[in-house]
Amino acid sequence: MRRIKKLQDICIPTNQLNLVFQSRTIWRDLIIWLKAYISSKHGGFGDKDAIRAKIDQVLVNATNVFRLVFGQEHADKYVELSNDFIDLLDALIDAQLRNDADAVNEYTRKLYELPVETAEFLVQINPYWEKSEWIELFTQFNQMAIDQSTTLLNKEYKENINAFDRGLSFASRIGDYYSQGILDYLIFTGRTMRKR
């Protein structure tokens, strides 16, 4: 009942709500551009550097709300963790293409460690996110990216399409959790977004 009473006394400006809800679409954009990047690396077509630059821009956009809500220092750490994911995935794909099983195992292990580190960071700054939920979400996200690469490597094109489709559906789930956590943080802590 206390939560309902507090919610009745809160008014969130429209611009803040728009940014929070736009933040959920970032995950879909990331899934789409990762697909393009993974495909370009495996197929040797397209401009990998241009696609990587687009992924980097998506990550910058993703941290915009993060920075406004949690501050520049936390946003910098979030970008660092996001870049770690992209760099590890990139190295994993290169190892797969070289058929270097030891390197594939090492990068895969690191990709499975990253969700824990990222989840620990996120729950330290926002009590409305759960560590176990973030670990599950990031682990699934990472696995979907690995599946995209592995299915292309093995020329399992139908399964690659299915993996991409699962990723698009999953983008809604992770985007909803991300944006709801930010909204709850703003509402129940009574904070406003920081100036740009």
C-alpha positions in Angstrom: 0.0 0.0 0.0 2.9 2.3 0.7 4.2 1.9 -2.8 0.8 2.8 -4.3 0.6 5.9 -2.1 4.1 7.0 -3.1 3.2 6.3 -6.8 0.2 8.6 -6.5 2.3 11.4 -5.3 4.9 11.2 -8.1 4.8 12.9 -11.5 7.4 12.0 -14.0 7.9 14.5 -16.8 7.0 13.3 -20.3 10.6 13.7 -21.6 11.9 11.4 -18.9 9.2 8.8 -19.7 10.0 9.0 -23.4 13.7 8.4 -22.8 13.0 5.5 -20.4 10.7 3.8 -22.9 12.9 4.5 -25.9 15.7 2.7 -24.0 13.9 -0.6 -24.4 14.3 -0.4 -28.2 18.0 -0.2 -27.9 18.1 -3.9 -27.2 16.3 -4.7 -30.4 18.7 -2.5 -32.4 21.7 -4.2 -30.7 20.3 -7.7 -31.7 19.9 -6.5 -35.3 23.3 -4.9 -35.7 25.0 -7.8 -34.0 23.4 -10.1 -36.5 24.7 -7.9 -39.3 28.2 -7.8 -37.8 28.4 -11.6 -37.2 27.2 -12.3 -40.7 29.7 -9.9 -42.2 32.5 -11.6 -40.3 31.5 -15.0 -41.4 30.5 -14.2 -44.9 33.3 -11.7 -45.7 30.8 -9.3 -47.1 29.8 -5.8 -46.0 31.9 -3.3 -44.3 32.7 -4.8 -40.9 34.1 -1.5 -39.6 31.0 0.4 -40.6 28.8 -2.1 -38.9 31.0 -2.1 -35.8 30.8 1.7 -35.7 27.0 1.4 -35.8 27.1 -1.1 -32.9 29.3 1.4 -31.0 26.7 4.1 -31.7 23.9 1.9 -30.4 25.9 1.4 -27.2 26.4 5.1 -26.9 22.6 5.7 -27.3 21.9 2.9 -24.8 23.9 4.7 -22.2 22.3 8.1 -22.8 19.4 7.4 -20.3 21.8 5.5 -18.1 24.0 8.6 -17.8 21.1 10.9 -17.2 19.8 8.7 -14.4 22.9 7.4 -12.8 25.6 9.9 -13.8 28.7 9.9 -16.1 30.9 7.7 -13.9 28.4 4.8 -13.9 27.7 5.3 -17.6 31.4 5.0 -18.4 31.5 1.7 -16.5 28.4 0.5 -18.4 30.0 1.4 -21.7 33.2 -0.4 -20.7 31.3 -3.6 -19.8 29.3 -3.4 -23.1 32.5 -3.0 -25.1 34.0 -5.9 -23.3 31.1 -8.0 -24.5 31.5 -6.9 -28.1 35.3 -7.4 -28.0 35.0 -10.9 -26.5 32.4 -11.8 -29.1 34.6 -10.5 -31.9 37.6 -12.5 -30.6 35.4 -15.6 -30.3 34.3 -15.3 -33.9 37.9 -14.9 -35.1 38.9 -18.0 -33.1 36.0 -19.9 -34.6 37.0 -18.9 -38.1 40.6 -20.0 -37.3 39.3 -23.2 -35.9 41.2 -22.5 -32.7 39.3 -24.7 -30.1 41.4 -23.5 -27.1 40.8 -19.8 -27.9 37.1 -20.6 -28.6 36.8 -22.2 -25.2 38.6 -19.3 -23.4 36.5 -16.6 -25.0 33.3 -18.5 -24.4 34.3 -18.9 -20.7 34.9 -15.1 -20.5 31.6 -14.4 -22.2 29.9 -16.5 -19.4 31.8 -14.6 -16.7 30.8 -11.2 -18.0 27.1 -11.4 -17.0 28.0 -11.8 -13.3 30.3 -8.8 -13.4 27.7 -6.7 -15.2 24.9 -7.8 -13.0 26.9 -7.0 -9.8 27.6 -3.5 -11.2 23.9 -2.8 -12.1 22.5 -3.9 -8.8 24.9 -1.8 -6.9 23.5 1.4 -8.5 19.9 0.4 -8.8 18.1 -1.5 -6.0 15.1 -2.2 -8.4 17.1 -4.6 -10.4 17.9 -8.2 -9.3 21.3 -9.7 -9.7 19.9 -13.2 -10.5 17.6 -11.7 -13.2 20.4 -9.8 -14.9 22.7 -12.8 -14.8 20.0 -14.9 -16.5 19.2 -12.2 -19.1 22.8 -11.4 -20.0 23.7 -15.1 -20.1 20.9 -15.7 -22.5 21.8 -12.7 -24.6 25.4 -13.8 -24.8 24.4 -17.4 -25.7 22.2 -16.0 -28.5 25.1 -14.2 -30.0 27.3 -17.3 -29.7 24.6 -19.3 -31.3 24.4 -16.8 -34.2 28.1 -17.3 -34.9 28.2 -21.0 -34.3 25.3 -21.7 -36.7 26.9 -19.7 -39.4 30.2 -21.4 -38.9 28.5 -24.8 -39.2 26.4 -23.6 -42.2 23.2 -24.3 -40.3 21.3 -21.4 -41.9 17.8 -22.4 -40.9 18.9 -22.6 -37.2 20.7 -19.3 -37.7 17.4 -17.7 -38.7 15.7 -19.3 -35.7 18.4 -18.0 -33.4 18.0 -14.5 -34.8 14.2 -14.8 -34.4 14.6 -15.9 -30.7 17.0 -12.9 -30.2 14.4 -10.5 -31.5 11.8 -11.9 -29.2 14.2 -11.8 -26.3 15.0 -8.1 -27.0 11.6 -7.2 -25.7 12.1 -9.1 -22.5 15.4 -7.6 -21.7 14.3 -4.2 -22.9 11.2 -4.3 -20.6 13.3 -5.3 -17.6 15.9 -2.6 -18.2 13.3 0.2 -18.8 11.1 -0.9 -15.8 14.1 -0.8 -13.5 15.0 2.7 -14.6 11.4 3.8 -14.2 11.1 2.3 -10.7 14.4 3.9 -9.7 13.1 7.3 -10.8 9.7 6.9 -9.2 10.5 5.3 -5.9 13.7 7.2 -5.1 12.1 10.5 -6.1 15.1 11.2 -8.4 15.1 13.2 -11.6 17.4 12.7 -14.5 20.6 14.6 -14.4 21.4 17.5 -16.8 23.2 16.5 -20.0 
